[in-house]
Structure formats: structure tokens, C-alpha cells
Amino acid sequence: MRIAVCDDDKRERVQLLNFINDYCTSRILELTTVSFDSGEIFLSTFTPGMFDIIFLDIYMPGINGIETAEKIRRIDKNVLLIFCTSSTKFYAEGFAVAALHYIIKPVHKHEVIEALDRCTKVLGDTYRKITIRTSHGHRHIRIIDIVFIEVIGHYCNIHLPTEVVTTKQSLRVLMDTINSDIFFCCHRSYYVNLRFVKTMKEDTLQMKTEEIVPVSRKKRQEVSMTLDRLSIDKI
């Protein structure tokens, strides 16, 4: 996750960076942060797609946060904007630049958590990881890298594009931890990442890794409809 913080107050900037780091550490999220002390310096280096999230102070000397956000939006429609300010008078301007969240200073940790929870929900599973217990120790696995999960006896095999990771953690525990709509139960012993599905036949799914996953008779119609809906969403 790539996050920028733009605030002319060094103390508040450092505190916010610490809150962000604590959040990402606790949720096993990859994090890269960059800080700026003015809108001018930020804009001089900014390019579209450079950041996933930008925290902007509104009251800054020179170009203020609203003006900075307006310039950002002219070239990047997707980056998530969060305003941090001591006043509520700029709510309308925040909506105009599609700000996702608004934090009133002094910034508290629980408010940063709330803002980042909203951001991660919008960003989806791109940066999320789960921790897997294996016979060789703990592994951190990105959710988007999981092709499918299969149950064999008392073990779960987590299929990744280049390897299979085995754990004694139950399928229920794994799916509760993953907690993603992109995974679908196509069989009582299988959950597949729908974005890895290549083709569907009557009773099987061929994954993009060329692996074959069974589909139970009760699940065939639901799997087909879900894949069709996913294809429509991509258009």
C-alpha cells in the first residue's frame, strides 16, 4: 500500500505516519509511505498512480489542501483522498474532489483506523495478507495470490501459482480470515479464487494455472451465474 501524507506541521505529520504504520503492521499490509510539508512540493513530484491513498492537511501555507486535491483530481481520478483539518467548513469542497474521508484535528488513532478501514474496503484484497501456520513456521500469503484451497483429511492445501502451502488450520478458520467475496465454495472441499478461473465445464473449473478443480452438482448453476456476473463487472 502506497500512502502519502502532506502536512506542514512536522509533529502532526510524524504522528499520522506512526498511526498508519501501526495499522498496516497489525493487519500485515505491505506499506510504503512518503511525507511532504507543502502542496507545492507534493505536486512537483506527483504522477498518476503514484499513491493509493493521500492524507492532505487543508490549512497549509501556499497551495492549501483543497487546491492540491483539485490539481490531483485533474490527472488522477482513482487515488483515495483523506482530508485532515481543524475545521469542518470545507466539507462541500471535499465532496467536490471525491474525498473518501474527513478527519478533524487533533487526529486520533481510532479515526485513522476508521479511515484506513474504508480505504482497504475500496482497494479490495490487493494488499491484504493472511498468516498461515505450517510445519516449517509461519507464512504470510497475499490473498490475491491464492488460486484455490482444498481440504484433504485434516489438512488444507493452499494452492499458489508456483507452490502449494499445507496447513492444519481448518478451512472455516482460513475462510473467516480471508473474508473476501472473490472466493467461492464450488465443492465442500474446495474454495476457488474466481479471478483465477480460466474456463468452466459441466463439473470442473480449469484455473489459469491449468489445475482442475471439481464443482459439485448442487453448485454448478450458482458457480456459472457468479462467473457470468464477474465477467459483466469487468466490462
C-alpha positions as CSV (number, residue, x, y, z in Angstrom):
1,M,0.0,0.0,0.0
2,R,1.5,3.3,-1.1
3,I,0.5,6.2,1.2
4,A,1.4,9.9,1.1
5,V,1.0,12.4,3.9
6,C,1.0,16.1,3.2
7,D,1.0,18.4,6.2
8,D,3.1,21.4,7.1
9,D,3.1,20.6,10.8
10,K,6.0,18.1,11.4
11,R,4.7,16.9,14.7
12,E,1.3,16.1,13.3
13,R,2.8,14.6,10.2
14,V,5.0,12.2,12.2
15,Q,2.2,11.2,14.5
16,L,-0.1,10.4,11.5
17,L,2.7,8.3,9.9
18,N,3.0,6.4,13.1
19,F,-0.7,5.7,13.2
20,I,-0.6,4.5,9.6
21,N,2.4,2.3,10.2
22,D,0.8,0.7,13.3
23,Y,-2.4,0.0,11.3
24,C,-0.6,-1.7,8.4
25,T,1.7,-3.7,10.8
26,S,-1.3,-5.0,12.7
27,R,-3.1,-6.1,9.5
28,I,0.1,-7.5,7.8
29,L,-0.2,-4.9,4.9
30,E,2.8,-4.0,2.8
31,L,3.4,-0.3,3.3
32,T,5.4,2.4,1.6
33,T,5.0,6.0,3.0
34,V,6.2,9.3,1.7
35,S,5.7,12.7,3.5
36,F,5.6,16.2,2.3
37,D,5.4,19.6,4.1
38,S,3.6,21.6,1.4
39,G,1.2,21.1,-1.5
40,E,3.8,22.7,-3.9
41,I,6.5,20.1,-3.1
42,F,3.9,17.3,-3.3
43,L,2.6,18.3,-6.7
44,S,6.1,18.8,-8.1
45,T,6.8,15.1,-7.8
46,F,3.3,13.6,-8.1
47,T,2.3,11.4,-11.1
48,P,-0.9,9.4,-11.7
49,G,-1.0,6.1,-9.9
50,M,1.9,7.0,-7.7
51,F,-0.1,6.5,-4.5
52,D,-3.1,4.5,-3.3
53,I,-4.0,6.9,-0.5
54,I,-3.2,10.6,0.2
55,F,-3.7,12.3,3.6
56,L,-4.0,16.0,3.0
57,D,-3.9,18.8,5.6
58,I,-6.3,21.6,4.4
59,Y,-4.7,24.6,6.1
60,M,-1.2,24.8,4.6
61,P,0.7,28.0,3.5
62,G,0.8,28.5,-0.2
63,I,-1.4,25.9,-2.0
64,N,-3.8,24.6,0.5
65,G,-5.1,21.1,0.7
66,I,-8.3,21.7,-1.3
67,E,-6.3,23.4,-4.2
68,T,-3.8,20.5,-4.0
69,A,-6.7,18.0,-4.2
70,E,-8.2,19.8,-7.2
71,K,-4.9,19.5,-9.1
72,I,-4.5,15.9,-8.1
73,R,-8.0,15.1,-9.5
74,R,-7.2,16.6,-12.8
75,I,-4.7,13.8,-13.5
76,D,-5.7,11.0,-11.1
77,K,-9.3,10.1,-10.6
78,N,-8.7,6.9,-8.6
79,V,-6.3,7.8,-5.7
80,L,-8.2,7.9,-2.4
81,L,-8.1,11.3,-0.6
82,I,-8.5,11.8,3.1
83,F,-8.6,15.4,4.5
84,C,-7.2,16.2,7.9
85,T,-8.2,19.7,9.2
86,S,-9.1,21.6,12.3
87,S,-12.3,22.9,10.7
88,T,-15.5,21.5,9.2
89,K,-16.1,24.4,6.8
90,F,-14.6,22.6,3.8
91,Y,-16.9,19.6,3.7
92,A,-18.5,20.7,0.4
93,E,-15.2,21.2,-1.3
94,G,-14.2,17.7,0.0
95,F,-17.1,16.1,-1.7
96,A,-16.3,18.1,-4.9
97,V,-12.9,16.3,-5.2
98,A,-14.4,12.9,-4.1
99,A,-12.7,12.8,-0.8
100,L,-13.3,9.4,0.9
101,H,-12.9,10.6,4.5
102,Y,-12.6,13.7,6.6
103,I,-10.7,13.7,9.9
104,I,-10.9,16.6,12.4
105,K,-7.7,17.6,14.2
106,P,-6.2,16.7,16.6
107,V,-6.0,13.4,14.8
108,H,-6.7,10.3,17.0
109,K,-5.7,6.8,16.3
110,H,-9.2,5.4,16.1
111,E,-10.1,7.9,13.4
112,V,-7.1,6.9,11.3
113,I,-8.2,3.2,11.7
114,E,-11.7,4.1,10.6
115,A,-10.4,6.0,7.6
116,L,-8.0,3.2,6.5
117,D,-10.7,0.6,7.0
118,R,-12.8,2.4,4.5
119,C,-9.8,2.7,2.1
120,T,-8.9,-1.0,2.3
121,K,-12.5,-1.9,1.6
122,V,-12.4,0.2,-1.5
123,L,-9.0,-1.1,-2.6
124,G,-10.1,-4.7,-2.0
125,D,-7.7,-7.6,-1.4
126,T,-4.7,-6.1,-3.3
127,Y,-2.5,-5.6,-0.2
128,R,-4.1,-8.0,2.3
129,K,-2.2,-10.9,3.7
130,I,-3.1,-13.9,5.9
131,T,-0.7,-15.7,8.3
132,I,-0.6,-19.5,7.8
133,R,0.8,-21.9,10.3
134,T,2.9,-24.6,8.6
135,S,5.3,-27.4,9.8
136,H,8.1,-25.0,8.8
137,G,6.8,-22.0,10.7
138,H,4.5,-19.1,9.9
139,R,4.0,-17.9,6.3
140,H,2.5,-14.6,5.2
141,I,0.5,-15.0,2.0
142,R,-1.2,-12.4,-0.1
143,I,-4.8,-13.2,-0.6
144,I,-4.8,-12.3,-4.3
145,D,-2.0,-14.9,-4.8
146,I,-4.2,-17.8,-3.6
147,V,-5.5,-19.8,-6.6
148,F,-7.7,-22.2,-4.6
149,I,-7.8,-24.0,-1.3
150,E,-8.6,-27.7,-1.0
151,V,-9.2,-29.9,2.1
152,I,-7.5,-33.3,2.3
153,G,-8.1,-35.1,5.6
154,H,-7.1,-32.9,8.5
155,Y,-5.1,-30.6,6.3
156,C,-5.7,-27.7,3.9
157,N,-3.6,-27.2,0.8
158,I,-3.3,-23.6,-0.3
159,H,-2.5,-23.5,-4.0
160,L,-0.4,-20.6,-5.1
161,P,0.8,-20.0,-8.7
162,T,4.2,-21.6,-8.1
163,E,3.7,-23.8,-4.9
164,V,1.4,-25.4,-2.5
165,V,1.4,-24.5,1.2
166,T,0.0,-27.0,3.6
167,T,-1.5,-26.2,7.0
168,K,-3.5,-27.9,9.8
169,Q,-5.7,-24.7,10.1
170,S,-9.3,-25.6,9.3
171,L,-11.0,-24.4,6.1
172,R,-13.5,-22.5,8.2
173,V,-10.8,-20.6,10.0
174,L,-9.0,-19.8,6.8
175,M,-12.1,-18.5,5.0
176,D,-13.1,-16.4,8.0
177,T,-9.6,-14.9,8.0
178,I,-9.6,-14.3,4.2
179,N,-13.1,-12.8,4.4
180,S,-13.3,-12.0,0.7
181,D,-16.2,-12.1,-1.8
182,I,-13.8,-13.1,-4.5
183,F,-13.6,-16.7,-3.1
184,F,-16.3,-19.1,-3.8
185,C,-17.2,-22.6,-2.4
186,C,-17.6,-24.7,-5.5
187,H,-17.4,-28.0,-3.6
188,R,-17.5,-28.9,0.1
189,S,-13.7,-29.4,0.0
190,Y,-12.8,-26.5,-2.3
191,Y,-12.8,-22.7,-2.3
192,V,-11.6,-21.1,-5.5
193,N,-10.4,-17.6,-6.3
194,L,-12.8,-16.6,-9.0
195,R,-10.2,-14.3,-10.7
196,F,-8.1,-17.4,-11.3
197,V,-10.8,-19.3,-13.1
198,K,-10.0,-19.8,-16.8
199,T,-12.9,-21.9,-18.0
200,M,-15.8,-23.9,-16.6
201,K,-17.0,-27.2,-17.9
202,E,-20.0,-29.2,-16.6
203,D,-18.5,-30.4,-13.4
204,T,-15.0,-28.8,-13.3
205,L,-13.2,-25.5,-13.3
206,Q,-9.9,-25.0,-15.1
207,M,-7.8,-22.5,-13.3
208,K,-5.3,-20.2,-15.0
209,T,-2.5,-22.3,-13.5
210,E,-4.1,-25.2,-15.6
211,E,-5.1,-27.0,-12.4
212,I,-8.6,-28.7,-12.4
213,V,-11.0,-28.1,-9.5
214,P,-14.2,-30.1,-9.1
215,V,-17.7,-28.5,-9.0
216,S,-20.4,-30.2,-7.1
217,R,-23.8,-30.8,-8.8
218,K,-25.5,-28.5,-6.3
219,K,-23.1,-25.7,-7.0
220,R,-23.0,-25.8,-10.8
221,Q,-25.6,-23.2,-11.6
222,E,-24.5,-20.8,-8.8
223,V,-20.9,-21.0,-10.0
224,S,-21.9,-20.3,-13.6
225,M,-24.0,-17.3,-12.6
226,T,-21.3,-15.9,-10.4
227,L,-18.7,-16.2,-13.1
228,D,-21.1,-14.5,-15.6
229,R,-21.6,-11.7,-13.2
230,L,-17.9,-11.3,-12.6
231,S,-17.4,-11.1,-16.4
232,I,-20.0,-8.4,-16.7
233,D,-18.4,-6.4,-13.8
234,K,-15.1,-6.4,-15.7
235,I,-16.6,-4.8,-18.8
